[in-house]
Amino acid sequence: MNTASRRGFLAAGAAVMASAAGCLGVLSNSYNPTAKPDEIGMTRPTQGPDDAPVRVIAFENFGCGHCATFNESVLPVLLDKHVRPGTVQYLHADFMLSRSAENYPAGNAARAVYETAGNDAFWPFGRAMYQYRSGSLSLQTIEDIAEAAGGVGTAARTAAKNGGYAEALSADTELGAEWGVDRTPTVFVEEEYVNPFDNGDPDPDALVEAVEAKL
């Protein structure tokens, strides 16, 4: 795949907007989990410096339409205002919904990209994956996206097929459940849950304001 086609593949298409089963991040105002940020391991995809004064932890699922919307319409604002300037470190965590970790190809492939190509490859892979529903992804599509993101198409395909990172996905899911997470996206600013939607619409200001209240 040449450079132009690699860039085109990663940029192609809008994020899927429809919700997946269990992807309920915008449906309830009574949802109020509480994080314990010091419990989360740092061997995971991150953006922003390790010594940032505020941590934002997002439990996500690549099959979740609301997560796709969050990544398209909310996260870029946070990146511009606080992650790139160094006041926030953003941490990705996986949360399995109706699918078992072994049968969740997108999550397994994303972990493979992170482990074999590094943090910088994970993020373009994740952005590209959000334009697809996890349940309809072919192994070839996963391989192509991973190859474009970090040159690790074979590793991602193998992990997607064999569930090679199921243990890591399950560990994140179990940690989230201990904190009260039961839907995606669930986003914490330090210990505080922040709903990044307002009546179903993306609300980046809510997240930014919660961060600024911690500074």
C-alpha positions in Angstrom: 0.0 0.0 0.0 1.6 3.3 -1.0 1.7 6.4 1.2 -1.2 8.2 -0.5 -3.5 5.2 -0.2 -2.4 4.5 3.4 -3.4 8.1 4.3 -6.6 7.8 2.4 -7.5 4.6 4.2 -7.0 6.1 7.6 -8.9 9.2 6.8 -11.8 7.6 4.9 -15.4 7.8 6.1 -17.3 9.3 8.9 -17.6 7.6 12.3 -20.6 5.3 12.7 -23.4 7.0 14.7 -25.7 4.1 15.6 -25.5 2.5 19.0 -24.3 -1.1 19.6 -26.0 -3.4 22.1 -25.0 -2.2 25.6 -23.6 1.1 24.3 -25.8 3.2 26.5 -23.6 6.2 27.3 -26.2 8.9 26.5 -29.4 7.3 27.8 -29.4 7.8 31.6 -29.0 10.8 33.9 -28.8 8.6 37.0 -25.6 6.9 36.1 -22.8 7.8 38.5 -19.8 5.5 38.7 -16.7 6.6 40.6 -13.1 6.0 39.4 -10.0 5.2 41.5 -7.4 6.5 39.0 -4.4 5.2 40.9 -5.6 1.6 40.3 -5.4 1.8 36.5 -2.2 0.4 35.0 -0.1 2.6 32.8 0.7 0.0 30.2 -2.0 1.1 27.9 -2.7 3.6 25.1 -2.3 7.2 26.3 -2.1 10.7 25.0 -0.4 13.5 26.9 2.5 13.6 29.4 2.8 11.2 32.3 3.2 14.1 34.7 0.1 16.0 33.5 -1.9 17.3 36.5 -5.2 15.8 35.4 -6.0 12.3 34.1 -9.0 11.6 31.9 -9.8 7.9 31.7 -12.2 6.7 29.0 -13.8 3.2 28.9 -14.6 2.5 25.3 -15.7 -0.2 22.9 -14.9 -0.2 19.2 -18.3 -1.5 18.4 -20.1 1.3 20.1 -21.6 4.1 18.0 -21.6 6.6 20.9 -17.9 5.9 21.3 -17.4 6.7 17.7 -19.3 10.0 18.1 -17.3 10.8 21.2 -14.0 10.2 19.3 -15.2 12.3 16.4 -16.8 15.3 18.2 -15.6 15.4 21.8 -12.1 14.0 22.1 -10.6 16.4 19.5 -11.6 19.4 21.6 -10.0 17.9 24.7 -6.9 17.1 22.7 -6.6 20.7 21.5 -7.4 22.4 24.7 -5.6 20.3 27.3 -3.8 17.1 26.1 -1.4 18.7 23.6 -0.7 21.7 25.9 0.2 19.1 28.6 -2.4 19.7 31.3 -4.2 16.3 30.7 -3.1 12.8 30.1 -5.8 10.8 28.3 -6.0 7.1 29.0 -7.9 4.5 26.9 -9.5 1.5 28.6 -11.5 -1.3 27.0 -14.9 -2.3 28.2 -16.6 -5.4 26.8 -20.3 -5.2 26.3 -22.4 -8.1 24.9 -19.5 -9.8 23.2 -16.9 -11.9 25.0 -13.4 -10.8 24.9 -12.3 -13.8 22.9 -14.8 -13.0 20.2 -14.2 -9.2 20.1 -11.9 -8.8 17.1 -11.6 -5.1 17.1 -10.4 -4.9 20.7 -7.9 -7.7 20.3 -6.5 -6.2 17.1 -6.2 -2.8 18.7 -4.2 -4.3 21.6 -2.0 -6.1 19.1 -1.3 -2.8 17.3 -0.4 -1.1 20.6 1.9 -4.0 21.7 3.7 -4.5 18.4 3.7 -1.0 16.8 3.5 1.2 19.8 1.3 4.0 21.2 1.6 6.2 18.2 0.2 3.5 15.9 -2.7 2.7 18.2 -4.5 6.1 17.8 -4.8 6.2 14.0 -5.8 2.6 14.1 -8.5 3.3 16.6 -9.8 6.3 14.7 -10.1 4.3 11.5 -11.8 1.4 13.3 -14.6 3.6 14.6 -16.0 3.9 11.1 -16.9 0.2 11.2 -19.2 -1.8 13.4 -17.2 -4.4 15.3 -19.5 -7.2 14.5 -19.2 -6.7 10.7 -15.5 -6.2 10.4 -13.7 -8.7 8.2 -10.2 -9.9 9.1 -8.9 -8.4 5.8 -10.3 -5.0 6.8 -8.6 -5.2 10.2 -5.3 -6.3 8.6 -5.5 -3.4 6.1 -6.2 -0.8 8.8 -3.4 -2.1 11.0 -0.9 -2.2 8.1 -1.7 1.4 7.3 -1.5 2.5 10.9 1.7 0.8 11.9 2.8 -1.9 9.5 1.5 -4.7 11.7 -1.4 -6.0 9.7 -0.5 -9.7 10.2 -0.2 -9.3 14.0 -3.5 -7.5 14.2 -5.2 -10.1 12.0 -3.9 -12.9 14.1 -5.0 -11.3 17.4 -8.4 -10.6 15.9 -8.9 -14.2 14.8 -7.5 -15.9 17.9 -8.5 -13.5 20.7 -4.9 -13.1 21.7 -5.4 -10.2 24.1 -8.6 -11.4 25.7 -7.0 -11.4 29.1 -6.1 -7.7 28.9 -9.5 -6.8 27.6 -11.2 -8.7 30.4 -8.9 -7.1 33.0 -10.0 -3.6 31.9 -13.6 -4.7 31.9 -13.4 -6.1 35.4 -11.7 -2.9 36.6 -14.4 -0.8 35.1 -17.1 -2.9 36.6 -15.5 -2.5 40.0 -15.8 1.3 39.5 -19.5 1.0 38.5 -19.0 1.1 34.7 -21.8 -0.6 32.8 -21.9 1.2 29.5 -19.7 3.0 26.9 -18.3 5.5 26.6 -17.8 6.1 30.3 -15.4 9.0 30.9 -13.8 10.0 34.1 -11.9 13.2 35.0 -9.8 11.9 37.8 -12.4 10.1 40.1 -15.4 12.0 38.7 -17.7 10.6 36.0 -18.5 13.2 33.3 -21.2 12.6 30.7 -19.8 13.8 27.4 -23.3 14.1 25.9 -26.2 16.5 26.5 -29.6 15.0 25.6 -27.9 12.7 23.1 -25.7 15.5 21.5 -21.9 15.6 21.9 -21.0 18.0 24.7 -17.2 18.7 24.7 -17.7 21.7 27.0 -18.8 19.5 29.8 -15.6 17.5 29.7 -13.4 20.6 29.3 -15.1 22.3 32.2 -14.6 19.3 34.4 -10.9 19.2 33.6 -10.5 22.9 34.3 -12.2 22.5 37.7 -9.4 20.2 38.6 -6.6 22.5 37.6 
